Amino acid sequence: MAEFVTVTAAATQLGVNRRTIQRRIRVGDMKGHKTPGGHWRVDVESLTGDLTLAEFAGMVGVHPLTARRWCVNEKVPGAYQTAGGHWRIPLAAVDHVGRART
């Protein structure tokens, strides 16, 4: 059986705003649901892993080539390239970049 945590607990663990978690559940990037009382719960298995370049670009509202340029220029904290040359971005970078753009 799946284990669920509150949105606040998930946000604290990942270092992001709780609205980021709610948005990721709504768009299907994370597994979760609303309780009958209207509270969000997040599947613990969704709390691991980094974003692909396309996922990151979609979440911050830019073209993937723009997101790639940011990664190359080290403007996305924690972004790294895999052995195959693909970019991976920590979820916490979404909030960081979002705050920097406003």
C-alpha positions in Angstrom: 0.0 0.0 0.0 1.3 3.5 -0.9 2.4 5.8 1.8 1.3 9.5 1.7 2.6 12.6 3.4 1.2 16.2 3.6 2.0 18.8 1.0 3.8 20.8 3.7 6.0 17.8 4.7 6.8 17.1 1.0 7.6 20.8 0.3 9.9 20.9 3.3 11.7 17.8 2.3 12.3 19.0 -1.2 13.0 22.6 -0.3 10.2 24.1 -2.4 7.0 26.0 -1.9 3.9 23.9 -1.1 2.1 25.4 -4.1 4.8 23.9 -6.3 3.9 20.5 -5.0 0.2 21.1 -5.5 0.8 22.2 -9.1 3.0 19.2 -9.8 0.2 16.9 -8.6 -2.4 18.7 -10.7 -0.4 18.4 -13.9 0.5 14.8 -13.2 4.3 15.2 -12.5 3.8 13.8 -9.0 1.4 11.2 -7.6 -1.0 12.5 -5.0 -4.7 13.2 -4.3 -7.1 15.4 -2.3 -8.7 13.9 0.8 -12.5 14.1 1.2 -11.7 17.0 3.6 -9.9 18.9 0.8 -6.4 18.4 2.0 -3.6 17.3 -0.4 -1.6 14.2 0.2 1.6 13.3 -1.7 2.8 9.8 -2.6 6.2 9.3 -0.9 7.6 7.6 -4.0 7.1 10.9 -5.9 9.5 12.7 -3.7 12.7 11.3 -5.3 14.3 12.0 -8.6 15.2 15.1 -10.6 13.4 16.8 -13.4 14.3 16.5 -17.1 15.1 19.6 -19.0 11.7 19.5 -20.7 9.9 19.1 -17.4 11.8 22.0 -15.8 11.2 24.2 -18.8 7.5 23.5 -18.7 7.3 24.2 -15.0 9.0 27.6 -15.2 7.3 28.5 -18.5 10.2 28.8 -20.9 11.3 27.1 -24.0 13.6 24.0 -23.4 16.4 25.7 -25.3 16.2 28.7 -22.9 16.3 26.3 -19.9 19.3 24.5 -21.5 21.2 27.8 -21.9 20.5 28.6 -18.2 22.0 25.2 -17.2 25.0 25.7 -19.4 25.6 29.2 -17.9 25.2 27.8 -14.4 22.1 29.9 -13.6 20.1 26.9 -12.4 21.4 25.7 -9.0 22.1 22.0 -8.8 21.7 21.3 -12.5 23.9 18.6 -13.8 24.5 16.5 -16.9 24.2 12.7 -16.9 26.9 10.5 -18.4 24.8 10.5 -21.5 24.8 14.3 -21.7 21.2 14.9 -20.6 20.4 17.7 -18.1 18.8 16.9 -14.8 17.5 19.6 -12.5 16.5 19.4 -8.8 12.9 20.3 -8.0 14.1 23.0 -5.6 15.6 24.9 -8.6 12.0 25.6 -9.9 11.2 27.9 -7.0 14.7 29.5 -7.1 14.4 30.3 -10.8 10.8 31.4 -10.4 11.8 33.9 -7.7 14.7 35.1 -9.8 12.4 35.8 -12.8 9.9 38.0 -10.8 
